[in-house]
Amino acid sequence: MSLDPIVDPRTLVARQERANLVLVDARSGKDSRERFEAGHLEGARHVDLDRGLSAHVSNPAHGGRHPLPDPQMFARVLAWLGVSSQKRIVIYDDKGGANAAARLWWMLRATGHPRVQVIDGGYDAAVAAGIPVVRGPSEHSDQTTAPIGGWASPLADIDEVARAASDPGRLVLDVRDPSRYRGEADPFDPNPGHIPGAVNAPYASNLDVDGRFLSRDELAARYRALIGNRDPSDVIVSCGSGVTACHTLLAMEHAGLPGAKLYVGSFSEWARSGRPVAKGDQRG
């Protein structure tokens, strides 16, 4: 049975509540392993966005800065974490679920795991709720690798994105910060701006001032206003490199609007493709 994709950390305070799940620390960055060893939620295992949840980047023009890994490589990561179809998986990061936690949630759902959740408010909220913090290296599982057939959740490639962005019956959401969408500056990608026709819907607006997700009703109202009469399957979600887009896919599922597609390459691929780039607030 599928769970709500967001879990309140207060429900995980009791040790027995964490004993029957796989708890994953997905805080990212070059020092993520050191930060994990300096302090992590009791029972958590560590995974790194660049080394565990993305393929090696040979050319961002083909797949973006965080392309999906080969499914069998990801299967080895899951075996190392101790993930199996019988386990409940709970993930946290320190970006309100916006970084690797949402990406791992999407990847697990895309490989058939229904019992996956992201901690609302992330690491800080979990610590404030009273989940113990411990030091030391990540433990790992020695379970065998279960094969993964591929990515079952809907994906869109660059050609489909181009068609959808010019089709009134479809919608491309760009969830980056408005200044990056407008093309004022971009610290990561060349040719700042956005995909012509894409609508800006910053992922940060999924959260309240305390870094917690808005309620289901608030998120549903927000996304219904954006997508109008379209079905969620007619929506493609894009960001910089296919990571924070998963935060919006998570929020939409929490709001009862599952089925939108992920554009993994996102603007990091588009900006290097030679395709036109739009600037400013206007759609187009």
Beta strands, then each sheet from edge to edge (+ up, - down):
strand 1: 6-7
strand 2: 21-25
strand 3: 40-41
strand 4: 44-46
strand 5: 88-92
strand 6: 116-119
strand 7: 133-134
strand 8: 171-174
strand 9: 199-200
strand 10: 235-238
strand 11: 261-262
sheet 1: 1+ 6+ 5+ 2+ 4+
sheet 2: 3+ 7-
sheet 3: 9+ 8+ 10+ 11+
end
